[in-house]
Every structure is written in C-alpha cells, then in structure tokens.
C-alpha cells in the first residue's frame, strides 16, 4: 500500500492533471513490451 501514498497525496492536492498507472493485473497475461524488455535484459 505504500506505493499508493503518492496517489493519496495527488488526490489530497486536488488531483489535477492526468494519472497514468502501469501495473500488473494478471500473473499469466504479459504485455508484449514487457516481454521485449525481459528478452533484451536476458541477452546481456
């Protein structure tokens, strides 16, 4: 829940602007860009 502290501060300050959240929702579905990052990391 500590990860949400910044969101709470943003909301308390009036929640102005846009909030973009990138998080894992499923342990079995992986976004293609994540696979690309993992593949490039493993090649090093």
One Martini backbone bead per residue (centre of mass of N, CA, C, O) as a GRO file, in nm:
protein
   44
    1UNK     BB    1   0.051   0.066  -0.010
    2UNK     BB    2   0.289   0.266  -0.042
    3UNK     BB    3   0.246   0.316  -0.353
    4UNK     BB    4  -0.023   0.506  -0.285
    5UNK     BB    5   0.075   0.769  -0.154
    6UNK     BB    6   0.099   0.952  -0.407
    7UNK     BB    7  -0.202   0.943  -0.474
    8UNK     BB    8  -0.305   1.070  -0.213
    9UNK     BB    9  -0.156   1.339  -0.253
   10UNK     BB   10  -0.284   1.411  -0.522
   11UNK     BB   11  -0.577   1.415  -0.422
   12UNK     BB   12  -0.536   1.622  -0.186
   13UNK     BB   13  -0.436   1.844  -0.416
   14UNK     BB   14  -0.687   1.782  -0.653
   15UNK     BB   15  -0.625   1.603  -0.902
   16UNK     BB   16  -0.441   1.724  -1.120
   17UNK     BB   17  -0.462   1.592  -1.420
   18UNK     BB   18  -0.280   1.296  -1.504
   19UNK     BB   19  -0.314   0.944  -1.445
   20UNK     BB   20  -0.065   0.693  -1.481
   21UNK     BB   21  -0.099   0.332  -1.488
   22UNK     BB   22   0.144   0.061  -1.439
   23UNK     BB   23   0.018  -0.272  -1.407
   24UNK     BB   24  -0.037  -0.578  -1.272
   25UNK     BB   25  -0.320  -0.803  -1.314
   26UNK     BB   26  -0.168  -1.056  -1.435
   27UNK     BB   27   0.028  -1.357  -1.423
   28UNK     BB   28  -0.039  -1.457  -1.743
   29UNK     BB   29  -0.047  -1.165  -1.860
   30UNK     BB   30   0.173  -1.018  -2.107
   31UNK     BB   31   0.313  -0.762  -2.231
   32UNK     BB   32   0.503  -0.716  -2.506
   33UNK     BB   33   0.703  -0.503  -2.382
   34UNK     BB   34   0.795  -0.686  -2.150
   35UNK     BB   35   0.918  -0.911  -2.317
   36UNK     BB   36   1.129  -0.732  -2.451
   37UNK     BB   37   1.278  -0.651  -2.195
   38UNK     BB   38   1.352  -0.933  -2.100
   39UNK     BB   39   1.510  -1.025  -2.349
   40UNK     BB   40   1.726  -0.796  -2.336
   41UNK     BB   41   1.825  -0.862  -2.048
   42UNK     BB   42   1.915  -1.166  -2.101
   43UNK     BB   43   2.141  -1.094  -2.326
   44UNK     BB   44   2.359  -0.953  -2.121
   0.00000   0.00000   0.00000
